[in-house]
Amino acid sequence: MKHDVIQKSHARSIMKGLDEDHMFPRTILRGSQLENLLEKNHYLIDTSLPFIKNLYTLVKGSGFVITLTDSEGCILELTGDADTM
């Protein structure tokens, strides 16, 4: 069952035009573009951060990285062990 979920996720990603071998973002936002993205998603970020911090207390030291993205997949927040990130 676990493999089925992963395969379905990969299929959805491919249907949306994502390349499974692509390791780095196509676009890196800086300056005002980044500020605008963070401002546009401030409610999501502000609402999620307490939950992310709480979750991290449970997984700290285990190699997990918690990633918050917007609806387009742009990374808004990364939390995790330094050696994993």
Secondary structure, DSSP 8 states (H G I E B T S, - for coil): -HHHHHHHHHHHHHHTT--TT--S-S----HHHHHHHHHHTHHHHHHHHHHHHHHHHHHTTTT-EEEEE-TT--EEEEEE-TTT-
